[in-house]
Amino acid sequence: MSEALKGLKVLDLSMNLPGPYMTWLLATLGAEVVKVENPIGGDYARFLGPGSNETNPFFEAVNRNKKSLTLNLKHSEGLRIFFDLLRTYDVVVEGFRPGTMERLGIGYEITSKAQPRLIHVSISGYGQGGPYRLRAGHDLNYLSLAGVIHMTGAQEGQPCIPGVQIADLAGGSLMALSGLLAAVVQRERTGKGQFVDVSMFHGSLSLATMIFGGVEAGMEQPAPGGMFLTGRFPCYGLYLTKDGRHMSLGALEFKFWDNFCKALDRPDLVAGQFGGPEIIEEVRRIFAQRTQQDWVAFMKDHDCCCEPVVALTEAVESEIVVARNMITTGAGARRYLATPFRLSESPPPREETPAPHLGEHTHEVLSAIGISKTQRESLARQGVI
C-alpha cells in the first residue's frame, strides 16, 4: 500500500488556519508540503495568542508533516529561487488578498508560463473578483455576511459565534481541497494546470444551499432556533437535563420519532413530531426529569438518534474516538487530532513529524534543486533565506 498523494509536491505560502489546515490534510495523504515562509517571523500562527512561542499548539496542530523553507520573495534572488522550485513543485497554495502574488512577481499568469502544469490554489475572503475582493476579514465576518450567524443561536437569545471556524475550514480549506484534487485529476488528462479561486465567503454561503431552497419555497424563515433543523420542531433539538446538561434529539425520520415515543411509553406524542410549542414544552419537561447520564443509559438500547451534548475534552476521550485512532501524540507528548481520512489502500501515517521550526528544511530543500552550500551561505548573508 502507498500513500494516495505520494508524488504531489506543494509549495505552501499560506498562513494562520485555512491554507495550513488544507495542506496538513494533503500531507497526511502523502503529499510533500513545503511551507515557504518569510525569514523574519514566518507564519503568523507561530505566535498566535498571548504568551505564545514557536511551540505554539495552534501552529503545531495544522503544520505537522511539513517542511519549512525560509525565502524572501521581495528579493530578486528569492524570486529566482521560487521559479527554480516550480520546476519540481507544481502546486502552489496561498491565502493572500488578490493582487499580492502579482505584486511579488509570482502571479499565476507569470508562473504558469514557467510551469504549465502548475495548479495555483488561492484562498481569499471574497474571491478574486467582485466589490469586496480587497476587503479584509476573518471567519466571523464571512459567516455574518453569508447569513450563517443570523440563524445560529437559541430561539430566545442572541446570535452566537460557532465553536469551530466554519468559514475558514468548511468554506475555505475543504472547498480548496476539493478544487485542488479536481484540478489534479484534470491535469492527469490534459497535462495542464489551472488557477483555483476559493472564496471563504462564497464557500460559506454555499453551505446554506439546502436551507436556501427551503427559504425560497416559503418553508423556512432563517432565524435562530426557528428553522426545520435548528429547533423549530420537537423531533430535532437540544433539551436540558435534570443536572443542567443537554441531550440532542435528532429524530427527523418518523421511524426514529416513533421509536422515541415508544421508548418513553408516550403514544400520545407520536402525532406531534412536527408539532408546535406545546409539544416542545412537553418534551422539555420529559428530559428535565433525568440526568444526562441517566438518559445516556436509557437511550443505549433505543434507536432514536438521541445523544448527549459533551465538551470537546470529553469527546476526545470517548470510545468512538479511540476506536478510530483519532488522537495522535506529538512532540513533548502533546496530543493532537489525527487525520479523519480512512482510505483502504492508503492508510494514514503511523508516525507524524512535528511542525517544523522556522527554516528547518531550507538547506535540504535548496540542496535538492542544486543550490550549493557556498551559494546557500551567501543567500543567508543577503537575507534571502
N, C-alpha and C positions, 0 to 999 in steps of 0.2 A: 504493500500500500504506500502511496506517496501523497504529499500534500497537494490539495486541489489547485492552489495558485502558485505552486513552485515554478520559478522562472519569470514570474511577473516582478518587474523591478520599478520601484516607485520613489520619486523624489517628493518628499512631503514638506512643503513650505508653510503649512497651516499651523495655527496656534490655538491655545485655550481648549475648547471642547469639540465642536462639530467635526472639524477635519481630523484631529488626532484620534477621536473615537472610531471614525470610519477607517482610518489607516491601521489602527490597532486590530480591528476586525480582519482587515486584509492580511496583517502579519500572522494572525492566528491560523489563517488558511494557507500559510506558506509563502506569501509574497515577501520579497526583500524590501523593507521600507527604510529609507534613509531620511532622517529629519535634517533639513537644511536650515540652519539657524544663524542668526547674527552673532558674530564673535563676542559682542558685548551684550550680555543679558540672556539672549536666546528666547525661547518660548516664554511668553508672559506667565504661563501657568506654572513655571518652575517656582515662582514666588507668589502664588495666588493665596490670598488670605493673610490675616495678621500673624506675625511671628513665624512665617514660613521660611524654609531654606531649600537647598537643592534636593533634599529627600522628601519634598512635599508629596503627601499621599495623593492629592488631586492630580498632580502631574504624573506620578508613578502609575496610577490606575489605568490611564489611557495611552501610555507610551512604552509599555513593555514590548519586548521582542523587536525593538527598532534599533537603528544605529543613529548616531548624531555626527553630522558634519558641519563645522562652522565655516561660513563663507560670506564675505562681504560683497553683496550683489551691487553695491553702489560704486565699487572699484572696478576698473576696466579688466584687471586680472581675474577678479571674481566672476565677471560676466564670461570671460573666455573659458574659465573652468566649467561654468554651468553648461555652456554649449558642448564642451568636451564630454560632460556627464550624459548629455542627451543621446550620445551615440550608444550608450548602454542602458540607461534608464529611460524607458519610453512612456512612463506615466508621470504626470505632474499633478499634485493636489495642492490647492491654495485656498485661503479664505480671506483675501484682501478685498477692499472695496474696488468696484470696477474702475479700470484705468491705471491701477497701481502697477500691475505687471508690465503694462505698456510703457509707463514712465521709467521703469527699470531697464527697459530694452529687451524684455523676455516675454512679451505678449504672444498669444497663440499665432497670430499672422506671421510673426517672425520665426518663432521656434518650430512651427510646423513645416516651414520650408527647409530648415536644417534637419528635421527628423519627421518625415511624412507619416510615420507610424505613431506619432505622439498622440496620446489621449490626455487632454488637459481638463481637469475637473476643478471648477471654480464654485465654492460655496460662499454665497453672499447673502446679505439680509433681504434684499428686494430684487435681485437679479441684475442682469447686465443692461437691461433697458427699462424704460418707464420713469415716471416723475420722482420716484424715491430711490433711484439707483445709487446715489451718493450719500444717502441718509444713514447715519449711524444707528445702531440698535442692538438689542440683546433679546434673549429668549422671551422675556416678559412682554417686550414691545411687540414682537411679531405675533404672539398669541393674542394680545389685546386687539391689534388691528385686524386679525383674522376672525374675530368674533368668538374665539375659544374661551377667553377669560370671562366674557359676559355671561356665558351659560355654565360656568363652573362654580360650584358652591352649594350651600344649603338653601332650601327654599325660603327660610325665614331670615337668612343672613346676607352678608355682603359677598360679592365675587371673591374668589380666593386664588392664590398662586399655587399651581400644581406642585407636587413634591419632587418631580423629576423634570428635566428640561426637555419638554415635548418638542418645541420648535427646533432647538439645536439638534436633538437626536433623531426624532422621527421625521421632522420636516426637513432637516439638513443631512445628517450623517447617513441615514438609511436610504433616503432618496438619492444621495450622491453615490452610495454603494451600488444601488440598482442601476443608475445611469452608467456608471463606470463598467460594470460587468456586461451590460448590454453593448457598450462600445467595444469591449474586448471581444465579444462574440462576433460582432460585425467586422471587426478588424481581421479576424481569422478568415473571413470570406473575401474581404476586399483588399487587405494589406494596408489599408489607410486608417489613420486615427481620426479623432474629431474633438470638438470642444463640447464639454458637458456643463451646461449652465444650470446651477441649482440655487434656488431662492428659498431661504428658510421660511419666509412669509408665505410664499405660494405653496410650499410643501405643507405647511401647517393648515392652510385653507383647504388643501386637497383632502386632508384627513376628515373634513366635515362633509365629504361627498354624499354619504347616505343620509346624514341629518338634513342637508340642504334639500335633498329630494323630498323629504317629509315636509319641510317648511314651504317649498314651492307648491306642494299639493294641498296645503292648508291643514295638514295633520299635526304640525308641530309649531310651537311658539318658543323660540330659543330663549330660555331664561333659566337661572339656577334652580335646580330641584323640580322643575316643572315640565320636563320632557319625557318622552317614552322611555329613555334609558338613563334618566337622571333622578328618578324618584316620583314621577307623576302617578304611577300605578302601584298597588300593593305588592305585586309579584316581583318587583325589581327595585330594591332599595337597601338602605342601611338602617339597622334597628338597634337601639340602645338596650343593653342588657342590665340585669339587676346590679352588677358590680361596676357599672359605669363604662363598660367597654361596648363593642359593637359586633353585630353579625351582619354579613352580606347575604341577601336573598336574591338569587338570580333565576327564579322560576319562570322564565319567559315563555317557554313552551308549555302548553296546557298539561302535558303528562307530568311535568315537574311540579307545577302548582297543585295538581290533583294529588300527587304523592305527598306534598307538604301538608295539605289539608287532612289527608288520611292519617299521616303520622301524628297530627295533633288531635285526631278524632273530632274534627270540625267539618262535617259535611256541609254545614250551612254556609261555609266560606267559599265553596267550590265555584259558585257562580260569580264570585266577587273578584276574580283575578284582575280584571281591569276596572274595578270599582273606584268609587270616589273617596273623599276624606274619611268617611265613617268606617270604611273597611281598613284603610291605612291605620286609623287610630286603634282599631281592634287588634291588628297585627302587632302594633307597637305595644299594646297592653300585654299581649301574649309573650313577646320577647322579654319584656321587663320583669317577668316572673322568675327567670332563671339567670344564673351567672353565665358568662361566656363559655367557661369550661364545661358547665352542665350542658349547654347547647351543643358544644362540640361532641360530647359523649353521646347525647341523644340522637344527633343527626348522622352519626357514624354509619348506621345501618339503614338510612333512608336516602333514596336517590332523588334529591330535590334541589340541588345546586345551592346549598347553604353552607357558607364557610366563615370562619372568624376573621375579623379585621385585626391584623397583627402589625407590630412595629417591624421595621427593616432588620433590627437586631434579632428579633425572633424569627423572622423569615429565613435568615441565612443559617439558622440552627435546625431548621425543620428537616424531616426525613426526606421530603421530596427534593430538597436542595442537595443533601448529602448523596442521595441515590444517583443523581445525575452529575455528580462531581462538579458542581458549580462554584466551588470555593478552591482557590489555589493559594499557595504560600509564596510570598516574595522575599526580598531582601530583609534581613532582620526579623524574620518570622512574621512579618506583617501579612495579613490575609487580604486577598482581592477576589473580586468576582471573575470567574473564568468565562471563556467564550461560550455563547449559547448554541453555536453551530454543532450539529451532530450528523456527520456525513459517514455513511457506512464504509466508503473506500478512502476516506481521508480523515483519520482521527485527529483530534486536537493535540497540540504539543504536550508531551509528558512533562517537560521541564520548560518553564518560561524564563527568558532572560530579563533582568530588571531593566527599568527605564535607563537610558544612557545618561552619563554625565555630559555636560555641555562640551561638544567637540571630541568626545571619547574616541570616535572612529574616524576622525579626519584623516589621519595619516594612512590608515588602512584603505579607505575609500579612494583617496587620491593616488596612492601607490598602485592600486588596481587598474587605474586608467593611464598609467605610465608616467606619473609625475615623480621625479626622483627625490631622494631625501634632501639633497642640496637645494633643489628648487622649493621644496616644502618649507625648509628653514628660511629661505628668502621671502616666501609668501607670508610667513608668520611675522617676520620683521616689518613687513609693509602693512600689517594689519588686515591682510586679505583673509587669513584663516586664524 
